[in-house]
Amino acid sequence: MALSIEEFLARDEKKDLLRLLTAGSVDDGKSTLIGRLLFDSKKLYEDQLDALERDSKRVGNAGDHIDYALLCDGLKAEREQGITIDVAYRYFSTNRRKFIIADTPGHEQYTRNMITGGSTANLAIILVDARNGVVTQTRRHSYLVSLLGIRHVGLAVNKRDLVGYSQERFASITQEYRRFVEPLGIADLQCIPLSALEGDNVVERSANTPWYSGAPLLEFLETVAIDNDINMEHFRFPVQYVLRPNLDFRGFSGKIASGVIHRGDEVMALPSGKVSHIKEIVTYDGNLEYAFAPQSVTVTLEDEIDLSRGEMLVHKGDAPQTGHHVKAMLVWMDEEPMERSKAFFLKQTTHTTRARITGIEYRVNVNTMEHSNADILSLNEIGLVSLSAADLLLYDSYAENRATGAFILIDPVTNFTSAVGMITGAGEGAKENSVQECVEIDLAALGIGENHREAIERVCAFLRGKGIEITCKK
């Protein structure tokens, strides 16, 4: 039965979205695989096909095959050298799911580009040339994927046509790769033999690999379960904006970072510690009884609580970690090497504060996984560091919650992103963040009336963030 336009759009809107990246060594066929995936799934328009054929002839591929890599490699330098330099994003959908593909570069000097492309990915396709097997680049990219917390990996053993579709060669490569990734904690691994150039096992199962009983690549992408990738256990709502269109409405707008919230739930505002209940969950399409990550909503509270951008609502009794000192895995992304004396802007969720790097525990050699001592980090280097922030941070470890465990460091002079970080836990000096002192203020004795109440609450919230508990006596 044919669907109306309205029914088709309504069904399309309900499809879930899978974000994925491709990674692998140079010339392993990442861009070719994406191009072939789009071509065989019939997601290209006629003008795109015509342009692809013309471009293939222009770059010298006027043979039996068109150059599918040109769909992703758009830069002149990429086409001249036959490599991927920048991250190329491609969007398409099937009857089951929507996709955003990030084609990331394979060269070590473009590690920061891969980190950028993988920062929001649910799944990674790591390509291996069947002739070369698992190489240093394969190990490096697999480590970076595990560092980014990507839980689903598809090992695409490409160029099967060049090794005679050998089952023994496929088994040898997959066994070696499984041994390598076992300590990395990658939970979901699927190994697929394919040929991006010939189209084997890309969209349809190939007759050239009768010994392979698994799904082709597109079916794997359509069916991989990502529902549990978002933390739905711990409610975290970083406030992005205070919405006050009139005197009768005061709501707090933002994107739910994790968890689920119901109307009537008891919540706590951080860092003030004030408790209230959810009065309404407001959206453009009407009020909701409940909402969950990653929805963007506006919530109103039963009580008047001072809450502003950068602060957070959580369920009472389920607060994140708090502190000025954290440890984090840091990926340095600036052309200029790290300056230990420089103060950066640290942006985490909707909160921005000043921060300094107080120490480097070790630097990671991403090719060998070895740790070494380091005083600074340079472009594309990764290390475990200690940071100290001026304001109180509200965070979870990155392994538990990617949304509240990630941050970036911004150079205050150039405004460039100097580094991206994944919080591993509390840093040195964390004990200083516990409550150190309790002070009671008699507002009446100081001559402070109700008209100054909001200003006093702001001061109290600031002092609580410094570890001083304040109680106000009227």
N, C-alpha and C positions, 0 to 999 in steps of 0.2 A: 504494500500500500504506500503510495507516494505521500511524502510529508509536505505540509505547507511551510512557507518560509519561516513563520513564527515558531512552528514546532521544531524545525531544523535548528534554528538559532537557540531555542531553549535547550535542546538536547546537547548542542555543541558547547553551550555555556557550562553544563554540568560535568564535562569531561575533566579529569584531573590532569595536572601538568607535571611532566617529568623533565627535569633539567639534567643534562649530561654533558660530559666533556670527552674529547678524544685525546689520547696522549701516546707517545711512543718515540722511538728513535727517528732520526732524519731518514727520509725515503722509505719508511715502513708503510706508507700509504694511507695516512690519516685523512687528508683532504680528498683523496680518491674514494675512500670508503664512504664518506659523507655524501659526495656527489653521486656515487652509485646508489646509495640508499634513497636519495631524493628522486633519482631518475627511475629506478625500478618500482618505486612506490607511486609513480606517476604524479609527483607533486611539483612538476615544472610546467610552466606555461610555454606556449609555442615560441614566443619571442625569446624566452630564455634558452630554449633548445637551439634556435637559429644562431643566437649569439655564441653559445657554447661551441657549436660546430665551426663557426668562423674563427673564434679565438684559438681553437685546437689547431687549425691549419696555420694560423699566424705564428704560433710558437713552435711549429714544426712537428705536429703530431697528426698529420694527414694520412693515417694508415687505416687499419681495420677498426681501431678504437678511437673514440673521442676522449679528450682529457677531462675526466670528471673533476679533477682537483681544481680546475679553473673556476668552479662554482664557489669555492671558498677562498682561494688565493687571489685576492683582488688587487693587492699592491703591485706596482711595477717591479719592485725588487724581488717580490715573491715569485712572479712569473718568470723573471729572467734567471733566477737561481734554482727554481723548482723546489723551494722550501717555504715553510710557514713562519712568518715573523710576528705578526700581530694576531690577536685573538679574533677569529671570525665567528659571528653568531648566525645561525640559520634556524628558521622557525617553520614547522610543518605540523600536520595533525593527521591522524587516521580515524577510523570509526571508533576506536577504543580510547585514544589518549592524545593529548597535545604534547609537543616536544619543543624544547629550546636546546640546540646543540652548540657547544663552544668548541671550535677547532683550535686547539692550543699548540704552540710551537714546541719542537722537540729539542732545540739547541739548549745547552746548559746556560748560555748567556741570557736566555729569555725565560728563566725560571719564574721571575716575577709576573710575566704574562700568564703563565700557567696557573699561578696562585690566584690571579684575578679571575680567570675563567672558571676555576674550580671552587671559588668561595661560596657559591650558592648551589652547587651541583648535588644531585641525589645519587648519581651513578657515574662511573668512569669506564670508558672503553680503552683498554691499553692494548695497543697493537704490537705484535711481534712478527718480524720477518721469519718465515719458516726456514729460510736458508741459514740464518744467523742464530736463531734461538734467543734465549734470555741473555741480554747484554747489559752493560753498565747503565745505559739510559733507561732500560726497563726497570731495573732496581730503583733507580733514582725517582722515576715517576711514581712507582708503587709506594715508595716511602712518603712522597709528597701527598699522594691520595689519602694514605692513612693519617697523615698529619692534619689534613683538612677535615677529617671525620667522615669521609665518604664511605658509606657502608656497603654499597653494591658495586662490584667490579666485574666487567666482562673482558676476559682475555681473548682477544681476536688474533688467532694465529693466521696471518695473512700470507698471500702469495703461495697458496697451496699448489697452484698450477705449475710452479717452478720446481717443485720437488716430487712431482708425480702423484700428488694426493696421498702421500704415504701415511698410513695409520701409525706406524712405528715412530716416525718423526714427530707426529702430533703428540703421542703419548709421552715421549721423552721430554718434550718442551713443557707440557703441562705438569708433569711430575716435578721437574726442576723448579718451576714457578711456584707450585703449591708449597714446596719445602721452604722457599724463600719468604713467602708472605705469611706463613704460619705464625711467627712471633709478632707480626704487625697488627693482628687483631681484626683483619678484614672478614666480616661474618658471612657475606654472600658472594661467592665466586662462581662464575659460569665460564667455561672454556669452549670456544666455538672455532672450528676450522673453516676458513673462508678464503675466497679470492675476490678482492674488491674490483679488480680489473675485469674479471670474467663474470662476476655476479654470483658466484657459488655461495650458498648459505647466507646471502645478505638479506633478501626478502623471501625467497623460496628455498626449500630444502633441495640440495644438489644431488643429482644422480651420481656424481663423481666421488661422493663420500658415503657409500651405502653402509659403512661401518659406524657412522655417526648417527645416533638416535635422538640427539637433543634438538632444541628449537633453533631455527635460523635467527639471525641477529634481530630483525624487526619484531618477530614474535616475542623474543626475550625482552625487548624494550617495552612492548605493549603489556606484558603480563607481570613484570617484576613488581613485587609488593613494596610500596614506599609509605604506606599509611602510618607505620610505626616509627618513621624516621624523626618526626617532630615530637618533642617531649610534651605529652599530654597530661602528665602527672602533676607537675608543679606550675601553678598559675603565676605568670609574670606579665605585668602590663606597664611598660615604660610610658610615662605620660609625654606626649609630643606637643600637645596644645591645649590650653584651657579655653573652652568654648563658652562665651557669654554673650549671646545675641541680644538679651534683654535682662531686666532686673529679676525676672522670674525663673531664669534658667542658668545653671552653672554646671557644665559638663566637662569631662576630661577625655580628650580624644587621643587615639593612638592605635598602634597595631599590636595585637596580642602576640607576645613573643613565644609563649608556650602555655600549655594547660587549657582548662575550661573554666568558664565563669557562668553562674546562674543568677537570675534575679533573686535577691534576698540573701545571697551569700555574705558571710561576715568577712570583711577584708581589712587589711592594715596598710596604712600609708607609710612609706619609707622615704627618708630616714627618720621622720618625726615619731613613728610608732603609734600614731593615732588610729583608732579602730572605728569602723562604721559598717554599714550594710549597703549592698547594691540596690539602688532604688529603681533604676531603669537602665536598659541596654538599648541605645538609640542608634539606628542606621537610617540611611536615605530611604530605604524601602519599608521602614516601619520598625517598631520596637520588637525586640527578641526576648524570649524566655531564657535563652542561654547563647553563648558564643564561645568560639574556640580558635586556637592558633591555626592559620595566620590571618584571621579576619581583622579588619580595621573597623573599630566601633567608637562610639562615645558613651561613656558611663556616667551616671549621676549617682550621688550618695545621699543617704538619709540624713547625714549630719554635715554641717559646714566645716570642712577641713581645708586647711591651707595646703595646696598641692600644686606644683608647677612643673614645667618642662624639665626633664632629666631625673625626676623622682619616679617612684614606682608604687603600684598597687599589687599586693600579694594576698593570698589567703592567710588568715590569722593562724599562727602556729606552723607556717610553712614558708619561712623567710629564707632568702638567699644568703650567701656569705657576705659579710661586710668588712671593709677595711681600707686602709690607705696603702697597704703594701701587698703586692701580689708577685707570683712567679708566672712566667709565660714563655711559651715557645715563640720566638720572634723571627720573622722573615724580613730581612732588610731589603728595601725596594728603591732606595734613593741612590742616584749616581754618586753623591757625596758620601764618604764613609761616616760611620757613626761618630758623634762627638759626645763623650761622656759628660761634659760640662753643660751641654745644651738642655734647656727645658722645652719639652714638646707639648702640643695639645694632644690629649688622649681622648678619643671619642669612642664611647662604649654605649650601645643602644642609643638613647636620645640625650645622653649626658656627655658634656664636654668639660674637661678640667685640665689643669697643668700637671705635668708628670715628668719625672726624671728617671733615667736608667741608672740604677745604683750599683749594678754588678752583673757580670757575665759568668755563669757557672761553667758553661762549656759551649763550644761550637761543634756542630754536627757536619761531618763529611757525608753529604747525601749520596755519594757514590759507593762508599764502603760502610756507612752507618757508624763509623768510629767517632769518638768524642775527643776533643783536644782543647787545651787552654787557649783563651783569646782575650785580648784587651778591648778590641772593637770588632764590629761586624761591617763588612763591605757589601757591595751590590750582590744580591742573590744568595748571600750567606744566611744560615739558620743557626740559632743558638738558644739555649735556655737562659733567660735573664731575670733579674729582679727589678721591679719598678716601684716607685713611690709616688703617689698621687696627692695633690693638694686637697681635693675633696674626697669625701667618703665614697668608695666604689660599692655598688650593689651588683654582685656577680655570682655565677655558678661556674664550675669547671667546664671547659669547652667539651670534654668528653660526655658530660651529663646534659649540657644545654648549649648548642652552638650559638643560639641567638644572644644569650647573656654572657657567654664566655669569650666572645670575639671582640676585638677592638682594633683601631688603627692609631698610629702616631703621626701627627701632622707637624711639619716644620713651620714654626710661627712666622718665619721671615719670608719663605718662598710660597707657603701654603701647599707645598707638595706633600703627598703621602709618603712619609719616610719609611714606615714599616707597618706590617700587619701582625697581629699577635693572637695567640690562643692561650687563655689563662689555664694554668694547671693546678693552682691552689694558692693558699696564703703565703706571703713572703716573710722575710725577716722583719721583725718589728710588729708582727700581727698582734702580739699581746697588748700593744699600746691602744688597740682599737676597742678593748673591753671597757665597760663603764668604770671610770676611775674615781668619780666623785659625784655626790648627790647634793644639790643646792635647792633650798626652798626659798622662793621669793614671795614676800607679802606685798601684793600689788596695792592694797588699800593704804598700807603704811607709807608707800612711796608716792602716793597721790596719783596712781595710774588708774584711769577709768576704762569702761568698756569700749570707748571710742578708740583706744590705743591697743586693743586686744590683738588685732591682726599683726601689728608690728612686733608685739611681744612674742607671739607664736613663731614668727620668722626667726627671731633671735634665739629662741629656745631650740628650734629645729637645728640651727647652725651649731649650737653648743653641744647638742646630743651627738651630732656628727663628729665632734671632737672628743667624744667619750665622757662628757659631763651631763649627767641626768638632771633635768630641771623640773621642778613641780611648782606650780603657781597657786598661791593662796589668796583668795579674794578678800 
